[in-house]
Amino acid sequence: MGSFIIHAVENKLISLNQPHFQSADEYELLVYDNSHLAIMLHVKEALLLLQRSLQAKLKAVSLKREFDCLSVIHSDELNRFHFRSYE
């Protein structure tokens, strides 16, 4: 998993926890993938790697809000994944 992806999601989590964001029942991270590369990993495996990396890096940081799901748009196809279902 590229460190730039982990860093980008970490920044989104930090932004999500800023006081100007209103509270919600669910928080979703939407990613638009406009790359022309074939997917090399199964999506579920990639999400598990992302989740493990984020948990390890953010364990020491106290966050009130986390993303509940990740939605990826690729080639006009929407895939939605709930992080909690992969724990």
ChimeraX attribute file (.defattr): number of C-alpha atoms within 10 A of each C-alpha:
attribute: neighborCount
match mode: 1-to-1
recipient: residues
	/A:1	11
	/A:2	7
	/A:3	10
	/A:4	9
	/A:5	11
	/A:6	17
	/A:7	13
	/A:8	11
	/A:9	16
	/A:10	15
	/A:11	12
	/A:12	14
	/A:13	19
	/A:14	14
	/A:15	13
	/A:16	20
	/A:17	17
	/A:18	12
	/A:19	8
	/A:20	8
	/A:21	9
	/A:22	8
	/A:23	11
	/A:24	7
	/A:25	5
	/A:26	10
	/A:27	14
	/A:28	14
	/A:29	17
	/A:30	14
	/A:31	13
	/A:32	12
	/A:33	12
	/A:34	10
	/A:35	9
	/A:36	8
	/A:37	7
	/A:38	6
	/A:39	9
	/A:40	7
	/A:41	10
	/A:42	8
	/A:43	13
	/A:44	12
	/A:45	11
	/A:46	14
	/A:47	18
	/A:48	14
	/A:49	14
	/A:50	18
	/A:51	16
	/A:52	13
	/A:53	15
	/A:54	16
	/A:55	12
	/A:56	9
	/A:57	12
	/A:58	13
	/A:59	10
	/A:60	8
	/A:61	9
	/A:62	8
	/A:63	13
	/A:64	9
	/A:65	16
	/A:66	16
	/A:67	16
	/A:68	15
	/A:69	17
	/A:70	16
	/A:71	15
	/A:72	18
	/A:73	14
	/A:74	14
	/A:75	11
	/A:76	10
	/A:77	7
	/A:78	12
	/A:79	13
	/A:80	13
	/A:81	17
	/A:82	14
	/A:83	17
	/A:84	10
	/A:85	8
	/A:86	11
	/A:87	8
